[in-house]
Amino acid sequence: AEFEYRRLMAMARKKVFLSAPSMEADRPMIPSVFLAERKEDTQPEDFTIYCEEEQQILEPADRGEQQEGVTFTDSGSLELVNARFGPKHPFKVTLLEVYRNCPYRYYLRAVLGLRPYEEPTAEPEARLLGTILHSVLERLFKGNPDPQRIDDRLWDLLIQELDRRRLNPFVRLWIEDWADARKDWFRDEETARADAGWQTDPDWLERNLELFFEQEGFTLRGRVDRVDWQERRARVLDYKTGQERYFRRKIRKGESIQLPLYCEMIRRLQGARIDSFGIYSFYDSKIEEISPPGESILAAVGFAKEAIEGIRYGHFQAEGDQVCRYCEYNEFCGAR
C-alpha cells in the first residue's frame, strides 16, 4: 500500500490534492495513516530498499519539458523523414487516422514507436471481446452457414472459442450474456442480407490490402473485416463491439478515413463498384452505412494525401482539441 501511495504521489505533474471521507453512513472514518504522515512531514524518511523498477517509478528521470509538437525544418532531418516515408513506404490506414486527429500523437506512436501502458479495467477489455468476435465470425462465414440457423452456429463457435481460451469464469459468463443478447438481431440482419442477394466471400474476410496509388505517390496498407458481393458490386463492413459515435460526421470531417480508403483500394484492385460502406455495430445492434459512397471515398483519398504530405514535410504539431481528453500521451504533450 505504501509503495502504491508513493507511486501515485510521484505521478503528479504540478500539484497534489488529497481528500478522505469523514463519514460512511453514520459511522466516522479514520483517514489513512499516509495522510496523517503527510501533514507532519511532506518528505518522510524512507529506509525501504526498492528494486530498480520500483525506484524508477518513485524517482522518475527528468522527462524534459513538455512539447506541443515537433516540426522539422532543417534539410538533414527532412531528408531522413522522406527516406523513411517515401513512395514505397506502406502507410497503415489506421495510423493515418491518428495523424488526421493529431500529428504529434502520430509522431510519438509511429515515428518514435512509443507504446502506452494500458491500465487494467474492471470489465473485460474491448480488445479481447473484439478479438473473440472477429475470430468467431471469420470461422462462421468460411463455413457457408444457413442464414436461417446462423445464430445457432454462431453460438456453437463462440463456445468453442471460449473453451479454447480458458478465460476467467466471470469473464466468460459476461461474454456469453453479451452474445446471447445480440444473436437474434444478428440472424435477422444476415437473413435480410441473403434475401437481398448479397454473398460473403470467405476470401474477403479479414483480408489484407496493399496498393500503390501511382498518381498520388503513396502506398496504403490495411485489413478489411468483411466485404459482401453481388456480382461486381461490393459492400464493405467493419465490425464494432464498442460504442461508435458520430460515424457520419467523422467520415465527413476526415476524422475517420479507414473504410472509404479500403473502398477505393478494393475498387482499384478488383474493378468493383462500391455500393456502400459502414459499421456492423454489435454494441448498438445496428448496421450504419453510407450509400452512395462516392463523395466520401474521393474526400478520404484527399485527406490521406494531405496527411502523408504533412508527414513528409516533417509537420507533427499537436492538435489541442477534444482528442486530448483521453490521449494516452498527455504526459509528453503540453497542448492540453
Buried (B, 14 or more C-beta within 10 A) or exposed (E): EEEEBBEEBEEEEEEEEEEEEEEEEEEEEEBEEBEEEBEEEEEEEEEEEBEEEBEEBBEEEEEEEBBEBBEBEEEEEBEEBBEEBEBEBEBBBEBBBBBBBBBBBBBBBBBEEEEEEEEEEEEBEBEBBBBBBBBBBBBBBBEEBEBEEBBEBBBEBBBEBBEEBEBEEEBBEBBBEBBEEBBEBBBBBBBEBBEEEBEBBEEBBBBEBEBEBEEBEBBBBBBBBBBBBBEEBBBBBBBBBEEBEEBEEBBBEBBBBBBBBBBBBBBEEBEBEBBBBBBBBBBBEEBEBBEEBEEBBEBBBEBBBBBBEBBBBBBBBBBBEEBBEEBBBBEBBEBE
